[in-house]
Amino acid sequence: MIAWTAFLPAQSTKFTVGSASAAPGEKATGYIDVPAGVDAATRIPVAVIRGTKSGPVLALVSGAHGTEYTSIIALEKLIQKLDPARITGTVIIVPLVNNASFEQKVPHVNPVDGKSMNRFYPGKQDGTQTERALYQINRQVVEQCDYLIDLHGGDLDEDLRPYSYWSKTGDEKMDTVTHGMVLAFGLDHIIIVTDRPRDPNAARYLESDATTRGKPAITAEAGFAGTVRPEDLDALMNGCMNVMRYLKMLPGTALAVEHPVWIGKVDTVTSEYGGTFYPLVRKGNYVEQGMKIGEVTDHFGQVQFEAHAPAAGVVLYICAVPSMVKGGTIANIGEVVKGP
C-alpha cells in the first residue's frame, strides 16, 4: 500500500480545508470559497473529520453534476454518520461541487459557464467558474489527500445501474491499491479504464487529477433519473466505509465483492435524430450485437431512427426521458471481459 505518512501534518495541529478546520477527534464544516472572476463567485461545502489516531487522508467527493442526487445525499449522510472517535486518519468530504446545477436543476453541466465540472481538472485560477472551482479542489482537496473516491450517479435523464471504474495506470503499486479499493467498494459491475490522461496538467477528470499526482483513486456510481432510493444510498455509503476499512481507517475487516462483472469497453449509442425516444430495453439487461434497443420518432409518432446495440453486453444506462436531441446519448453498453 502507498505510504501516507509523508503527506500528514503533525497530529497535534489542525487540518484545514477551506474554512473547515479540525483538531484530532473533531468534526468541522465550512466552505471552499471560489472568488469571482470572469463570472460569479461560488462556495463549495466541505467537512473535515479528524480521527484521534494518525493515519491516511481520504477525500470523498460528489456533486460534480448537481442533479446526481443519490451521491450528494450519501456524502451528506456520511458527514453525520462518521465518528471521529472511531477513525484513524482524516476524511475530507465535499458533498456538492456544482451548486448552480443543484439549485437550478440543470443536468450534466454548470449552468454558469456551460462546462462539465468533471472535465476540466486541474482547473485554472483565472478561468471560468468551473475552472476556478476545480483549481481550488485540486489545491485544497487533491493535494492534501492520500486516497480519493469520486461519487456519481445517473443524472436526470439517465436510467443507470450501479457500477464503478477501475483505472489501470501502468504503475503496478498504484494499480494494486486501486484494485483493492474498487473491490472493497463492493459494486458488482466494474469498468476497466486504460485510457485516462497521464499528464497531471491535463487530467480532465477528478480521479485522474488524483492518480497523476500519486494518489490512488476510484470512481463509483449509483442512483438514477433524479431518484434517491435507500438501496442506492446504502451502496455508496457502505462502499465508502468499506474502503475505509480496507485502508485501516475504520475498525473491522474489509469485505471484497466476489465475482464482479468486469467491463472492458463501453460503447455509447447516440441518436441521429431529435424527437421522442422510446426505450426497448432496461438498465442491466444483456443485449446481443445488432439487437434493437430503442427508437426515436418525430412529434407525429413516425419512427425516424432505430437504435441497435453495436456489440453484445450489458446496458449500463439508457436514456430515462422521452426528450431526445440529435447526437444525444441513447444508451451505454458495457462489453463483458474476463477479470484482470
C-alpha positions in Angstrom: 0.0 0.0 0.0 1.3 3.5 -0.8 2.8 5.2 2.2 0.8 8.1 3.6 3.0 9.4 6.4 4.8 11.9 4.2 1.6 13.7 3.5 0.3 14.1 7.0 0.6 17.2 9.1 1.6 16.8 12.8 -1.4 15.1 14.5 -1.4 17.9 17.2 -2.1 20.6 14.6 -5.4 21.4 12.9 -6.2 20.0 9.4 -7.8 22.7 7.3 -9.7 22.6 4.0 -11.3 25.9 3.1 -12.9 27.3 6.3 -13.3 23.8 7.9 -10.5 23.2 10.4 -10.5 20.2 12.7 -8.1 19.1 15.5 -7.7 15.4 16.4 -11.1 14.0 17.5 -13.1 16.8 15.9 -15.5 17.2 13.0 -15.7 20.6 11.3 -17.7 22.0 8.4 -17.1 25.0 6.3 -16.7 26.2 2.7 -14.1 26.3 0.0 -14.5 29.8 -1.4 -14.2 30.3 -5.2 -13.6 34.0 -5.8 -15.4 35.9 -8.6 -13.6 36.2 -11.9 -14.9 36.5 -15.4 -18.2 35.3 -13.8 -19.8 34.8 -10.4 -18.1 33.5 -7.2 -19.3 30.3 -5.6 -18.9 28.4 -2.3 -18.3 24.6 -2.1 -19.4 22.9 1.2 -16.7 20.8 2.9 -16.3 18.8 6.0 -13.2 17.6 7.8 -13.5 14.6 10.1 -10.3 14.1 12.1 -9.6 10.9 13.9 -7.8 10.6 17.2 -5.0 8.5 15.7 -2.6 9.3 12.9 -3.4 7.8 9.6 -4.1 8.5 5.9 -6.2 11.2 4.4 -9.2 10.1 2.4 -11.1 12.5 0.2 -14.8 11.7 -0.7 -16.2 14.0 -3.4 -19.6 14.2 -5.1 -21.9 16.6 -6.8 -19.8 17.5 -9.8 -23.1 17.0 -11.6 -25.6 18.6 -9.2 -28.6 16.6 -10.1 -26.9 13.2 -9.4 -28.7 13.4 -6.1 -28.0 10.0 -4.6 -24.3 10.6 -4.4 -24.7 14.0 -2.9 -27.1 12.8 -0.2 -24.9 9.8 0.5 -22.0 12.1 1.5 -24.2 14.5 3.4 -25.3 11.5 5.5 -21.7 10.3 5.9 -20.7 13.6 7.4 -23.3 13.0 10.1 -22.5 9.2 10.4 -18.7 9.2 10.7 -17.5 9.4 14.3 -14.0 10.9 14.8 -13.5 8.7 17.8 -13.6 5.6 15.5 -11.5 7.0 12.7 -7.7 6.6 12.1 -6.5 9.4 10.0 -8.7 12.1 8.4 -11.6 12.2 6.0 -12.3 15.2 3.7 -15.9 15.2 2.4 -17.0 17.5 -0.4 -20.7 16.7 -0.9 -21.7 19.2 -3.6 -19.2 20.7 -6.1 -21.8 22.1 -8.5 -24.1 24.4 -6.6 -25.6 26.1 -9.6 -26.6 22.7 -11.2 -28.2 21.6 -7.9 -30.1 24.8 -7.3 -31.3 25.3 -10.9 -31.9 21.5 -11.6 -29.6 21.6 -14.7 -28.1 18.2 -15.5 -24.5 17.4 -16.7 -23.0 21.0 -16.7 -22.5 24.0 -14.5 -25.2 26.5 -15.9 -23.0 29.4 -15.1 -20.5 28.6 -17.8 -21.9 25.5 -19.6 -19.0 23.3 -18.6 -18.9 19.8 -17.0 -17.4 20.0 -13.6 -15.6 16.7 -14.1 -13.8 17.5 -17.4 -11.5 20.5 -16.6 -9.0 19.3 -13.9 -6.7 20.6 -12.6 -8.6 23.8 -13.3 -7.4 27.4 -13.8 -7.1 30.1 -11.2 -8.2 32.8 -13.8 -10.7 30.6 -15.8 -14.5 30.5 -15.7 -16.3 29.4 -12.6 -15.9 25.7 -13.3 -12.2 26.0 -13.9 -11.7 28.2 -10.8 -13.7 25.8 -8.6 -11.7 22.8 -9.8 -8.5 24.7 -9.3 -9.5 25.1 -5.6 -10.5 21.5 -5.3 -7.1 20.4 -6.8 -5.2 22.6 -4.4 -7.1 22.1 -1.2 -8.5 18.6 -1.5 -6.5 16.5 -4.0 -3.1 17.9 -2.9 -3.9 17.3 0.8 -5.3 13.7 0.4 -3.6 10.4 0.1 -6.6 8.5 -1.4 -9.8 9.7 -3.2 -13.2 8.4 -4.1 -15.3 10.3 -6.6 -19.0 9.5 -6.4 -21.5 9.9 -9.2 -24.9 8.5 -10.2 -27.5 8.6 -13.0 -28.3 12.2 -13.9 -31.9 13.4 -14.5 -32.0 11.8 -18.0 -30.0 8.6 -17.2 -31.5 5.3 -16.0 -28.3 3.8 -14.6 -27.4 0.5 -12.9 -24.7 0.8 -10.3 -21.1 0.4 -11.4 -17.6 1.6 -10.6 -14.5 2.4 -12.5 -11.0 0.9 -12.1 -8.3 2.8 -13.9 -5.2 0.8 -14.8 -2.4 3.4 -14.8 0.5 1.0 -15.5 2.0 1.8 -12.1 1.9 -1.6 -10.5 1.9 -0.3 -6.9 -0.9 2.2 -7.7 -2.9 -0.3 -9.6 -2.7 -2.9 -6.8 -4.1 -0.4 -4.3 -6.9 0.9 -6.5 -7.8 -2.7 -7.4 -8.2 -3.4 -3.7 -10.2 -0.2 -3.3 -12.7 -0.9 -6.1 -13.3 -4.5 -4.9 -13.8 -3.2 -1.3 -16.3 -0.6 -2.6 -18.5 -3.5 -3.4 -20.4 -2.7 -6.6 -20.7 -5.8 -8.7 -20.0 -4.3 -12.2 -16.6 -2.7 -12.7 -15.4 -0.8 -15.8 -11.7 -1.2 -16.5 -10.3 2.0 -17.9 -6.9 2.1 -19.6 -7.1 5.5 -21.5 -7.2 8.0 -18.7 -4.9 11.0 -19.1 -1.4 10.6 -17.7 -0.4 14.3 -17.6 -1.3 16.0 -14.3 -1.6 19.3 -16.1 -4.3 17.8 -18.4 -6.0 15.4 -16.1 -9.6 16.3 -17.1 -11.3 14.0 -14.5 -11.1 14.2 -10.7 -10.0 10.6 -10.5 -7.1 11.3 -13.0 -6.2 14.5 -11.2 -5.5 12.3 -8.1 -3.8 9.4 -9.8 -1.5 11.5 -11.9 -0.3 13.0 -8.6 0.3 9.6 -7.0 -2.9 9.4 -5.1 -4.9 6.2 -5.6 -8.4 6.9 -6.6 -11.6 5.2 -7.9 -15.0 6.4 -9.2 -18.3 4.8 -8.2 -21.9 5.5 -9.5 -25.3 4.6 -8.1 -28.7 6.3 -8.4 -30.8 7.1 -11.4 -33.0 9.7 -13.0 -33.2 12.1 -10.1 -34.4 9.4 -7.7 -32.9 8.6 -4.3 -33.5 5.0 -3.3 -32.4 3.6 0.1 -30.5 0.7 -1.6 -28.5 3.1 -3.8 -27.7 5.3 -0.8 -26.6 2.3 1.1 -24.4 1.1 -1.7 -22.5 4.4 -1.8 -22.3 4.9 1.9 -21.3 1.3 2.7 -18.8 1.3 -0.2 -17.0 4.4 1.2 -16.9 2.9 4.7 -15.7 -0.5 3.5 -12.9 1.2 1.6 -12.0 3.0 4.9 -11.7 -0.5 6.5 -9.5 -1.6 3.6 -7.3 1.5 4.3 -7.3 0.7 8.0 -9.2 3.9 8.8 -12.1 2.2 10.4 -12.1 -1.0 12.6 -13.3 -4.2 11.1 -12.5 -6.4 8.1 -13.0 -5.1 4.6 -15.1 -7.4 2.5 -14.4 -7.6 -1.2 -17.1 -8.1 -3.8 -17.0 -11.6 -5.1 -17.1 -12.5 -8.8 -17.7 -9.0 -10.2 -18.7 -8.4 -13.8 -15.7 -6.8 -15.5 -16.4 -4.4 -18.4 -13.6 -4.0 -20.8 -15.2 -1.4 -23.2 -18.1 0.9 -23.0 -20.0 1.6 -26.3 -22.1 4.8 -26.4 -25.1 4.7 -28.7 -26.3 8.1 -29.9 -29.3 9.3 -31.9 -29.1 10.6 -35.4 -32.4 12.5 -35.0 -34.1 14.6 -32.4 -37.6 13.8 -31.3 -39.3 11.4 -28.8 -37.3 8.4 -27.5 -38.9 5.0 -26.8 -36.6 2.5 -25.0 -37.0 -1.2 -25.7 -34.5 -2.4 -23.1 -33.9 -1.7 -19.4 -30.7 -0.9 -17.5 -29.0 -4.2 -16.5 -30.4 -6.1 -19.5 -28.0 -8.1 -21.6 -28.2 -7.5 -25.3 -26.7 -9.1 -28.4 -24.9 -7.3 -31.2 -27.4 -5.7 -33.6 -30.3 -6.0 -31.2 -32.8 -3.1 -31.4 -32.7 -1.2 -28.1 -34.9 1.8 -28.8 -36.3 4.1 -31.4 -36.8 7.9 -31.9 -40.0 9.3 -33.5 -40.9 12.7 -34.7 -43.7 14.5 -32.9 -46.3 12.9 -35.1 -45.2 9.5 -34.0 -43.4 8.4 -37.1 -40.2 6.5 -36.5 -37.1 8.4 -37.6 -34.3 6.4 -36.1 -33.8 2.9 -34.7 -31.0 2.3 -32.2 -29.2 -1.0 -32.2 -26.5 -2.4 -29.9 -23.1 -2.1 -31.5 -21.8 -5.1 -29.5 -23.0 -7.7 -27.1 -23.0 -6.6 -23.5 -24.9 -5.2 -20.5 -26.9 -2.0 -20.6 -25.1 0.3 -18.1 -27.6 3.1 -18.6 -30.3 4.1 -21.0 -32.0 7.5 -21.6 -34.6 7.9 -18.9 -36.8 10.5 -20.5 -38.6 10.9 -23.9 -36.7 14.0 -24.9 -34.0 13.3 -27.4 -31.8 15.7 -29.3 -29.7 14.9 -32.4 -26.4 13.4 -31.1 -27.9 12.7 -27.7 -27.0 9.6 -25.8 -29.4 6.8 -26.0 -27.5 4.1 -24.1 -24.1 2.9 -22.8 -23.4 -0.8 -23.5 -20.7 -2.4 -21.5 -18.7 -5.3 -23.1 -18.0 -8.0 -20.6 -14.5 -9.4 -20.4 -12.6 -11.8 -18.1 -11.3 -10.2 -14.9 -7.8 -8.9 -14.6 
